[in-house]
């Protein structure tokens, strides 16, 4: 049986600890010497409040440190002689969260204020008041709480560093494997495909020069060779993308549009909405969508114009690429590797992709990529 199903939530554990500390403080305070009347009620409320404040020690460790310290001063002034257990727990939580300097300053201040509080609000010789104040907050316990919090913080940091190292090692091995596959593909396939492509193009050229009819099978081989060369090149580029070079992103889209113009397309780029930073994966995917759409337009669509539109919205990035090519609503888009790759990238980010012929003629690629922005 998987015991992880029965793990107690952190919030429930915080409540259990807070209630337990509050009960301990109340029980200790009410069983020992304590004042009567309104001071008794006031001190009891502060004892309980100091314990219950620990519920928020994970979310607001410094605030909890201040509240428990003030409660300790308050019930000391009311006449309760109780060790400030809630403050010790708050010290542990604040140091564990990394607030060492603030915790040290607050603790030194409390060590000064507690004896002064005893002097002002207690009867009897000053020496007895100092002894009572010292019993409320033992310095040894304070040091122990500080050391425990720091020890656990260091242990968690080492665990995080170890996990990060494992992830980096796995990523490096994956990069090395991708490069190895790319080299193998290059060595084993590129040469043969290039030979097929060149030989088929030569055969088509010779046949046309002789005035002979070019067989359909030869034309199919020529077309397949060109497509295989392009797709193999794209695959090798993806495999070699080991994150050691700056990734192409949204800021490089104008270069794609300019390159499309150099290929004879009348390409335009429109940016809508207020520009804002997007996650790196979203930027790379947007670039690849525009790149693939413009490449297909220039090579296969027999188009003269292409319009790229990128719209920034608070929760999403919208990309649309339209052309005026030969595609009609009756044409089904060919399920090539380029379209498949776009769909996989978009789906991996939780987005939507629509690639289909336009109402009159031409083709449209529309993608919507969700963007999570920090509040």
N, C-alpha and C positions, 0 to 999 in steps of 0.2 A: 504494500500500500504506500502511496506517495504521501509522506508526512508533511510536505510543503502545503497541502491543502488546509492544514490546521494551524498555520502560522498566525499568531495574533497580530493584528494591524498595529502599526506604530502609534496611531492616535489613541487606540484603546490602552496600550501600554503606558502612554503619557498620563492618561486619566487614572489608571491604577496607581502609578507612582505618586501623582499629586494628591490623591485621596489618602493614600497610605501615610505620606509625610504629614499631611494636615492632621490626621488622626493621631499620629505619634506626637506631634507638637502639642496638640490639645490635651492628650492624655498625660504627657509629662508635665505640662504647665499646671494643669488643674490638680494633679496629685501632689505637687510640691508646694512650697510657700508661694502664696499669691495673694493679691489684695482682694478686698471685698467691694461690693457695690458696683458703681459705674465703671471704675477702673478695671474690675474683673471682667466685665462684659467687653469693654474696649480692647483689653489685652487678648481675650479669647477670639474676638473677631480678627485681630491682626495675626494671631497664630494660624487660624484657619486660612486666612487670605494668603499668607506667605507660602503655605503648602499648596493651595489650589493654583497659585500663579504658575507653578511648574508645568501646567498643561501646555503653555506656550513656549516652553524652553527651546524647542527645535526651530520654531518660526521666528521668534524674537528673543534671542539669548541675552542681549544687552538690556532690553527692557525688563525681562524677568530678573536679571541681576539687580537692577535698580529697585524693583518692587520688593523683592525679598530682603534686600538690605534695609530699606525704609521700614518694612514690617519688623525686622529685628530691632531696630532702634526704637520703634513704637512700643513693642511689648516689653522692652527693657525699661523704657520710661514708665510704663504702667506698673512695673514691679514684678514681672515674671522672670524667673531665673531658668532659662531654657536655652540649650545649645541651638544655635541657628542652623539647624539641619537643612532647611529649605535654601538658605544662602549657599551652603556648601555644595548642594546639588546644582544650584545655578552657576557656581564657579566652575564646576566640572563641565557643564554644558557649554558655557561661553568659551572656555579654553579649547574644548574639543572642536568648536566651530571656528577657531582661529583668532579669537579676540583676546590675545594674551595681554597686550599692553593695557587695554581698557579694564580688563579684569584685575590686573595688578593694581592699577590706580584706584579702582573702587574698593578693593580689599584694604589697601593702606588707609584710605579715608575712613572706612568703617572701623578699623582698629583704633583710630584716633577718636572717632565720634562716640563709640560705645562707652569707654571709660568716662568721658565728659558727661554723657547722659546719666550715667550712674551717680556721678558727683552731684549733678544738679537736682535729680529727682529722687535720690535715695537719702535716707537718714543714716546717721552713724559715721564713724571715722572714715576719712578718705581712703585709708589703706584697705578697709573692709569693702568699700565700694569698688576699688580697683580689682580686688580679688574676685568679687561677684561678676564684674564685667568680663574679666579674663575667662571665667568659667563659661560665660555665654558663648564666646567664640574662641575656642582653643586654636592657637596659632598652628599647632601640629596638624590638626584636622584640616585647616585651611591649606597648608602646604600639601597634604596628602591629596585633597580634592584637585588642586592645581596640577600636581604631578600625574594623577590618573587621567585627567582630561588631555594633557599634553602627550602622554604615552599612547593613548588611543588615537589621537589625531595623527601622530607620526606613523602608527601602524596602518591607518586608513590611507595615508598618503603613499606609503610604500606599496600597498596593495594596488592603488590606482596607477602608480608608476609601472608596476609589474604587468598590469593588464594592458597599459599603453604600449609597453615594449613587446608584448605578445602580438598585439594588433599590428604594430609596425613590422615585426618579423614576418607575420603572415602576409601582409600586403607586399613586402619586398619579394617574398617567394612567389607570390602570384604574378608580380611584374616580371620576374625572371622567367617564369613559365610561359607567360604571354610572348615575351621576346623570343624564347626558344621555339614556340609554335610558329611565330612569324617567320623566323629564319628557315624552319623546315618547309613551310608552305612556299616561301620564296624560292628555295632551292629546288623543290620537287615539282611545283606547278607552274610557276611564272614562265620558265623557259619553254616548257611544252606548249602552254597556251599561246605564247608569243609566236612560236613556230606555226601553229595551226592558223592563227590570225593572219600572219604574213603570207603563208602559202595560199590561203583562201582568197585573200585580196589580190594576190598576183594572178591567180587563176581567173578570177572575175575580170581583171583588167585585160589579160591576154585574150579572153573570149570576146570581150566587147571590141577590142581593136581588130580582131579578125572578122567582125560582123556576125559572129555566131550567137545563138540564143543561149543565155546563161541559165543553166539548170536551177530549178527552185531549191534543190537540196544544197547546191553550192552557195546560193545566196543566204540560205538559212544558216549554213556553217559560218559564213562571213559575219552575219549579224550576231550569232551566238558567241563567236570569238571576241567581238568588240565588247559585248555585254559582260562576258566572263572576265575580260581584262579589267574593265571598270570596277566590277564588283569585287574582284580579287584585290585590286589596289585599295579599295575602301576597307576591305577586311584587314589587310595588312596594316593600314594606318590605324585602325581601331586597336589591333593587337599591340602595336608599338606605342600606343598612348599610355605611358607608364607614369604620368603625372610629373615627370621631370622637366617638361617644357610648359610654358604658360598655356593654360587651356583656352580654346576659342570660346568666346561668350558674346553677350549682347553687343558690347562695344565694337565687335568685329563684323557685325552685320552690314554696316555701310560698305565694307570692303567686298562682301559678297555681291551686293547690288552693283558696285562699280565693275566687278569682274563680269557680271552678267551683261552689262552694257558693252564691254569689250568683245563679247561673243555675238553682238548684233541685236540684242534685245533692248527695247525701250523700257528700262526698269526704273521703278520709283520706290521710294521708301517713305512711309508716313508713321510718325510716332504720336500716339495719343495718350492723354492723361499725364499725371504728375510722375516724373521718373523717380524711382526709389530703388534701393538695393534689393536684389533678389538672391536666393540661395544659389550657390555655385552650380549645383546640379540642374536647376531650372534654367540658368543662363546658358549652360552648355547644350541642353536639350533644345532650347529655342534656336540657337545657332545652327545645330544639325538639321532641324526641321526646315529652316529657310534655305540652307545649303542644298539639301536633297531636293526640295521643291524647285528651286531655280535650276539645278542641274537637269532634272527631268524636263523642265520647260524648254531649256535650250537645246536638248539633244533629241527629244522624242515628240514634243508637242507641235512642232511647226508653228510656233507662236511668234508674234512680233512685239508684244507688250507683256510685261509682268508687273504686278503691283504687290508690294510687301507692306503690310500694316501690322504694327505692334502697338497694343493698347495696354497701358498700365492701369490696373485696378487695385483697390486696397487688398483684396483677397486672392487675386489671380492675375496671371499674365496671359494675354490673348495674342495669338499669332495667326495671321491669315495671308496666304499667298495665292493670287489669282492670275491666270493668264488667258489669252484669247486664242488658244490653240485649236486643234482640229477635233478635240473630244466633244461628243454630244451626249445628251442625257441617256441615249440608248446604249452607250458604250459602258461596259463594266470595267472599273479600274483593274489593271493587271496586278496580281498579287506578287510583285517583285520583292527582292530583298530590301530595297530602299524603303518602300512603304511599310514593310514588315518591321524594319528596324525603327522607323519613326513611331509606329504604334507601340512597340515594346518599351521605348524610352518614355513615352507619354504615360502609358499604363503604370510603369514602375513608380512614377511620381504621383499617381492618383488622379491624373488628368483625363481629358477626353480629346479624341482626334477624329476628324471627319475629312475624308479625302474622296472626292467624287467629281464627275463632270458638272459644269454649271448649267443653268436653265437653258440658255441659248447655245453657246458653244464655249469651249475652253474648259479649264480644270481649276478646281479650288482645293486648297489644303487649309483646314482650320484646326487649330489646337488651343486648348485652354489648360494652363498649368496652374495648380493651386500654389499660393504663396503664403507662407506663415511668417508674419512680421512680428517683431518684438513689440509688446505694448509699452 
